[in-house]
Amino acid sequence: MNDAKQASARSGSFLQTLSAVLWSFFGVRKGRDHDRDMASLNPVHVIITGVLAGALFVVSLVVLVRFILG
């Protein structure tokens, strides 16, 4: 229960969350930046942003392939 309260108390900005997700997609992240993100970002927001960014990536690949083949 205490973990849930801690997670909801974290309030990173949308740009911080998006930056963390995009860097994780790229696969390069400094340890201190990772630690800072873990301390400040809400895990639920990170998961939602990751799912949406992943879906956007897949849709853009499908559109690109259809454009090239069509």
N, C-alpha and C positions, 0 to 999 in steps of 0.2 A: 504494500500500500504506500509506503514511503517513497518507493521508486517512481510510482505513478505521479505523486505530488511533485517530485523533483523534475520529472520530464515535462510536466505541464508548466512548471515555473521557468523553464528555459525559454528564452525569447530572442533567437537570432533573427536577423532580417531575412527577407525573401532572397535578396541578392547573395547573402552569405550562404544560405541553403543551396541555392542554384549553383554557386561557385563550387561548393563542396561536392555536389553531385556530378557536375561536369568534370572536375578534376579526377573523381573516382572512375568515371567512364574512360578517361584518358589513361589512367593507371599510374600516374605520377603524383606523389603527395609527400611533402616534408613531414617528419614526425611531429614537430612542434605545431604545425598547422592542423594536423589530425587531432592532436590533443586539445587544441583550442576549440576546434569544431565540436568535439565530443562533449566539452564542458558547456558550450553555449547554444548548440542547436537542439531543437526538439526532434526526437527520433521519428515521431509520426509525420512531421513535415518533410523530413528527409526521405522517408519511404514513399510518401505521396509524390514528391517531386521526382524521385527516381523512376517510379512507375510511369509517370507522365512523360518524362524525358525519354525513357526507353520506347514507349509507344510512338512518340514523335519521330524517333530515330528509325524505327521499323517502317513507319508510313512513308518517311522521306526516301528510304531505300526502295520501297515498292514503286513509288512514283518515278524515281530516277530510272529504274529498270524498265518500267513501261514506256517512259519517254525515249529511252535509247532503242528499245526493240520496236517501238511503234513508229 
